[in-house]
Amino acid sequence: MLGNVWEWTSDWYEKKHYEGSPERDPPGAASSQHRVARGGMWWYVGPRGVTVTNRYSGMPDDRDDGIGVRCVGELDLP
C-alpha cells in the first residue's frame, strides 16, 4: 500500500528526534506543532517514495488528496 498516499501517524514530529532514540520501536516525540505522515504518495517519484522510513511533517489539520489514514483493527479468528 506504500506510495498511494502519505499516511498520518499518531507521532508528533521533531526533526532530529530519532538521532537519540532507541533503534528498535522508538517512541515518537512527546509533543510538537506538527504530526508525522509516512510512506510517500502516488506522484512522489523514486525509491524514497515507497518506504515507511520516509517522513513528512504537517500541521494536524492539513487536508489534501495525497494524505490519509490507514484503518486497522483486530480480526477475531477461531
N, C-alpha and C positions, 0 to 999 in steps of 0.2 A: 504494500500500500504506500510505500515511500515514494515521494515525488508527485503525489496527487495534489495535496495542499499542505501548507505548514500546519502543524498540529499544536494547539495550545497545550501547555502542561500546567501543573499546579505550582511549579517552581517560580520563585522571584529571580530576576536577572541581576547578576553582579559580574561585570566583565572579567575580573581575574579571580573569581571565587574558586574555581577548580584547581588553581595553582597550589593551594594549601590544603585541599580536602582529600579524604581517602580515595584511593584509586577504585575500589570496589563499592558500588552503590552509594556514591556520595550524596549527602543531603543538599538540598538547594539553599540559597541564601536565606537568611532569616526574614528580610524584608527589602523592598525596593519600590521604585515607582513603576518599574517595568516587569512584565511577565516573560517567561521563556516560551518560545514556539520552536519546534524541532522538525527536521526532515526535509524541508525544501518544498517546492511546488512544481506544477507541470511545466512551466516555462523556464524554470531555473536550470540552465543547461550545464552539463558536465557531471562527473562522478560525485562531486561535492554536493550536488543537489539531491542525491538519493542515499543519504546516510543519516542515522539517528543522532550522530555526533554533531551534525550541523545545527547551530543555534541561531536564533533570531530574537531580538528583544523588541517588545512592543508594549504600548500602553494597554492596560487590561480592557479598555473599551474600544480598541481598534476593530473595525469591521471591513472586510474585503472579500472578494470572491476567491482569493488564494490562501485563506486561512480558515481553519475549522477545528473541530474536536473529533476524537475517536471515542465512541461509546463502548464501554466494556462492562461485562458482568460475569457472574458465576453461572456455570452450567451444571445443573444437578443431574448427573447420570447415575443409573442404577449400578 
